[in-house]
Structures are given as structure tokens and as C-alpha cells.
Amino acid sequence: MNIFGFTGISYMSFRSIQMVIEIYDGIILEVPLLEFSGFLLFFPSISSGPIDRSRRFHDDWMRILPRAEYLDMLAEGIFKLLLGLVYKLALGTQLYTLLTICEQSMGRRDAPWYFAAGYAWLYGFYLFFDFAGYSLMAVGTAYILGVRLPDNFRAPFRSLDIKEFWDRWHITLSHWFRDFLFTRFIMKCSKKKWFSTRLNRACAGFIVNMGVMGLWHGVTPSYILYGLYHGILLSATEVYQKKSGFYKKYKNRKLYKAVSWLLTINLVIFGFFIFSGKFLELLTA
């Protein structure tokens, strides 16, 4: 079943769908075969992203870099590649070892609750260093080849709310869904007058958007629940930030930011616990 997994069918689909939509919208007027093939099959990102955009790739495809600019890009690419190796092979591997030990302890019937909490935190940081490490290696390799593949992570655990988290975590995926699903769903809602207010449309859009993202990861209950969980969190954040006088009054205070960060990271870690499948296992045990 996974023999063709290396081809990254879903990531090629994202790139292809982006082009089809923008051709339909009249944004892309021509598709040279060689450039399209290079964009679709660009090997550093073919299996697991980051998800590039064709018009951004076009600029790199058509441009001949000056020697000095390429040398700077080469140095940055090598740095990203080496940092990605440290993330994935050093930190990610060590976290996975600790995760395995914690999972074995959590499997005991008399295991205290903090083993589950420890597993959730270890899994969240393992997921970050493993995937961010791969993404850095892909971006670094692309830089070495003269292509500025977009970064996929930007210090996500510094986020002060869930909306900011999704602007820092798996950026190319979340922005793709924002541009080609969420925004179009909102436009459709406005045209059809499905909801009475912009806030209601936004809340529905977040749930639909994240629900589909959860399904993209897989049709297992854990992935679907993960998507809906984040859709509800994004909706709740939107309502709170738009309606709460408390938020508007205190949002720039240091203490408020500290509490907001602490709440956000714990909500994010619990989401990773759902994503791992262990949450539903514990519920049904």
C-alpha cells in the first residue's frame, strides 16, 4: 500500500490544485511544460513538502542568480541543511527514544496520569523536531539548487494564541488551506447568505477548514477529531478576540501574554496527544 509513498502524491496534488484554481481564476495564463514538470517534481520537497506555489517557483526558474547572491544563498542553504540534520537525527531521535520508554510505562494499567502528560509533551516536541528537521533539510537543499523554497516552521511554540500557532506551524500547509479552502468557503457563504454575520461565517469556515485538514492526514477518528478540535479552538479564539472587552484591554500586558502563551502551548500539546491516537486509546481502554 505504501510502495509509492515516496512520490508524495498528496503534496503534488496541492501544487497541481493550486495551479488549476489560479488558471480558472485567470491568474496563471500559461503553463510551460518543462517549468510545470520542474515545479511538480522538484525533488527536495516531493515527498513531504514544504508546499511551494507555482508563481513563486516561476521567479526562481526564470532568474539567473549573480555569483555573490548565490554564494550567500548557498551558505544559508548549508546552514539550514545541517540544522535540519541536528533537529531530525539528533534531537528527534533522542526524543523518540524517550517517547518509547514513556509509552511502555503508560501502557501499564496502574500508570499514573502524569505518564500520559509526559507522553503528550514528548510527542509534541518529537513531532516538531522530526518534521521541522526534514523541512529544514528540504529547504536547505533547495537553496543549494538556487530555489528559495518557503520555510515551513517559525518558532511555533512561542505562539500566544491558536491563530498565531497555525501561522507558525506547517506554514505552507495551513496557508494553502487558508487561501484555497477557507477564503473560498467564506466567499461562498457571503454570496449565498448562509450565515447572518461575518463572525458566524468565520467560525464555520474554521471548523470546515480544519476538519478537511484533519481528513487529509487520514480518515482515522484521531485525525478527524484533531482537525475538529483545532477548528473549534480557532472559532473560539475568533469570537473571544472580536467580542471580549477584557482581551482588547489587556492583550498587550506582559502578564496577559504570559498566561496566554501558557494556555496556548498546553492546548497545542493536548492536540498533539489527540493526533498521536493515544488519547482515544485511553478513552476506550
Secondary structure by P-SEA (a helix, b strand, c coil): cccccccaaaaaaaaaaaaaaaaaacccccccaaaaaaaaaccccccccccccaaaaaaaaaccccaaaaaaaaaaaaaaaaaaaaaccaaaaaaaaaaaaaaaaaacccccaaaaaaaaaaaaaaaaaaaaaaaaaaaaaaaaaccccccccccccccccaaaaaaccaaaaaaaaacccaaaaaaaaaaacccccaaaaaaaaaaaaaaaaaaaacccaaaaaaaaaaaaaaaaaaaaaacccccccccccaaaaaaaaaaaaaaaaaaaaaaaaaaaaaaac
